Amino acid sequence: MIHKIRLVIFACLLVACTPTGREDIATTGTLLRQAAFYKEQLQYLPALETYRQAIRQAEKEKDSTALSLAYLETGKIYRNQSLKPKALQSEKTALAYAEGTACDSLRIALYREMADIYALSGQTDSAFHYYQKAGCRIRQAQILQQTGKQKEAEAILKTELEQTRSQEENAELYLALADLQISWGQLKEAEKNLSRLPPSHPHLYAALSRIAQSRGDSLQADFYHKSYLHYQDALRKEMEQNQVTQLLRTSEQKEWEARLSDSQKTQQGQMYVWIALLVSCGTGAWGYSRYRLKRTADSLSETDFLSSEIYLRFHRKEEWKPTPKDWEELLQAFNRAYPEFRERLKRKIPKLSEQEWRMCCLIKMEVPPSTAAMLLCCTNQAISMRRVRLYQKTTGEKGTPEQCDAFIRDF
Amino acid sequence: MKKMLFWLIAVVALTGCGSKNSTDKLPVLDLTNPNFASDRVEISDEIKSIEYVPLELTDESLIAEILDLAVSDDYVFIYSTRQDGILQFDRKGHFVRSVAKTGNGPGETAQIVSLSVDDENRLLCVSEFFSTSFYSFDGEFIKKVNTLRPYLWQYCIGPNTMAEMGRESIPMDTPGIFSLGVFNLATDDTIAIRQTVGNMDLLPLKETLLGEWNFNGGTGGMLCYSAGIDTVWELGMDGIHPAFRIDFGFSADEQKMVRSEPGAIVDGKYWISRFFETPRRYIVKCFEADNQSRFHLFSLDKETGAVCHEKSSIDAMELFKHNRILTGIGIHNETDGGLPVWPYYSYPGKKLMVQLNTAVEIEYLKEKYPELKQHPVLQKITEDSNPLVTIYHLR
């Protein structure tokens, strides 16, 4: 029997010790997101490793879109690492997986990426071919310009402009056309095309500066160049703002990771935390309620005192001399409003004279020095001197009457 | 039994408290000791081969005064005055392109302070005050990371990891000021930081300044030394540790002067010009404050602690007109009878050292050492050539 009970206890312990948190199996989507995060942070080694995991997972799930996406992004990392043959190999593999109409936009991104890699490798023919497939007419025109085929470059851009496009796209086409024309010396045509750009376009001023420079007008060129720098600066600020947002996102990610690790704590541990939290909350609430009660009582008596007849009497500015009875009445009311004040002050200044104690009360009550002088039957100067001496007695430092007032009020 | 347990705990505690490189056990280069193992500093036993990279001269790649350089497996990057951005050459010396040009747009820079290469991620890191821009070796701009740390120099020592040295000549009690730090730019984590270096009991914090930084590659990252402090620190992926000590023989008053006055030099004492590390040695180039024309070379054997000393015959003041970093004052090259060896950067971890000599300096050295005129690479260098980069592959 005892043996059986032991077994049951052992089983219970085993169950209790088993982590209760649900084991998350990373999905392809999660892996792709994690890899993209690493890539964004330029952590290329973990990014590549995570993309490899995503590829393995996608192969198991036979998810060709995910496979294509993972290979595309892997290729982009290789491109950033200037490993062009590897980048091209990845993009070709990605292209093989990007089938069907659902992958149309992905295929265009792949063509563009491959064209960029060919352009970086100096293989202009292949780059032109893939830019054509991706529909990047401006890049096609630039390649034709590099190879000296100016008319073909111009024709491509003009044909593209004939088609109905958004205003932004048209602006880029006009700018590219103007750039071509500036480099051939067709400055008037270039100006005409630039006039179709919105005045806020940052590259407009760079092109205008080039035109002015081609005409030998360095002053005008300088003016346009400064305008260009101004707009670039605005762009830079916008980009920096985006980076700040990115930083915030990073901190959010860290917080998320911390939360994830917290959630992996055992249930028992969490229970202890809850119990501790409940006990501390209870104690805290009890203590706080006591403190509030005490504070309410104190503040009530202080409020009573501040509106009492004796308080107002000692604030009267008319000439009058308090009798010992007035003082007694005042000090009793004062002690009720500030119960520990006298004891604490006595501890600080054991040889506190009666006159000094009265002065302290008047300071605490914020009685003006001139009124205090009248009440204590002395001159204003004497009051000032007493406050200086009192400050020295309490703090051991030389100070001003105002410092003494501040000290007593905050005491 | 209780006694045994006590001793066991004591031993464990003492072992646990020991730092990686206790200052007492550090190799020491004693500049006050006039006895040396040899009157010649050697390095040829560590050089396996030498690769010469004469940098191509075009209108775009004309190099004036070099401010910094970095080397990757395939490229040499040069930051020069009077040129826009960083000049990229291949390892044969052919000019490839300019990157990180001046401007306000994405990928453009304002004032570059240093450049380095992230070998693992294969990226060029261009540091400015408060930001680092990353470029691919194909010249593509990838990302700019902003930071608020007031560093003076920043160098990549590992994947996404930067070694940073604080601003010179600023009181150490200034908010945000630090001496040395290792930071991960990707995760924004602080791997290690030292607010102060050296003996901080000499002067109040507000009167203590960071002296001029001297640094070079180290086995684990970067070696950094601030003028007036006797410890050379290593900044690595695992933190900041003392690497070796240099005994200058400063009195307390001299130390106070050096640490509170920017650029102060103590008469009668050595002053460090540059240093570097090889797998076997630490090598230091110094001058005496009283005679800044004559330089002294010291080597410290890491294993035996033996110190070798050599006095250079080159007049530093004359050489300075041809190359302000005084590469020509170096160790005799017995490997191929080429230029004196003094690397701009040493990467002992990668068993590599990179040296940079200007053409006019080479011409000057040819006159001083006529045997250099016979060297096949140096023969082709004329006064109008671009600088020559020499890469030493170490054993």
Boltz contact constraints between the chains, C-beta under 6 A:
constraints:
  - contact:
      token1: [A, 41]
      token2: [B, 186]
      max_distance: 6.0
  - contact:
      token1: [A, 42]
      token2: [B, 186]
      max_distance: 6.0
  - contact:
      token1: [A, 43]
      token2: [B, 186]
      max_distance: 6.0
  - contact:
      token1: [A, 44]
      token2: [B, 121]
      max_distance: 6.0
  - contact:
      token1: [A, 80]
      token2: [B, 136]
      max_distance: 6.0
  - contact:
      token1: [A, 80]
      token2: [B, 142]
      max_distance: 6.0
  - contact:
      token1: [A, 81]
      token2: [B, 122]
      max_distance: 6.0
  - contact:
      token1: [A, 82]
      token2: [B, 122]
      max_distance: 6.0
  - contact:
      token1: [A, 82]
      token2: [B, 136]
      max_distance: 6.0
  - contact:
      token1: [A, 82]
      token2: [B, 137]
      max_distance: 6.0
  - contact:
      token1: [A, 82]
      token2: [B, 138]
      max_distance: 6.0
  - contact:
      token1: [A, 120]
      token2: [B, 138]
      max_distance: 6.0
  - contact:
      token1: [A, 229]
      token2: [B, 104]
      max_distance: 6.0
  - contact:
      token1: [A, 232]
      token2: [B, 104]
      max_distance: 6.0
  - contact:
      token1: [A, 232]
      token2: [B, 105]
      max_distance: 6.0
  - contact:
      token1: [A, 233]
      token2: [B, 104]
      max_distance: 6.0
  - contact:
      token1: [A, 236]
      token2: [B, 104]
      max_distance: 6.0
  - contact:
      token1: [A, 243]
      token2: [B, 146]
      max_distance: 6.0
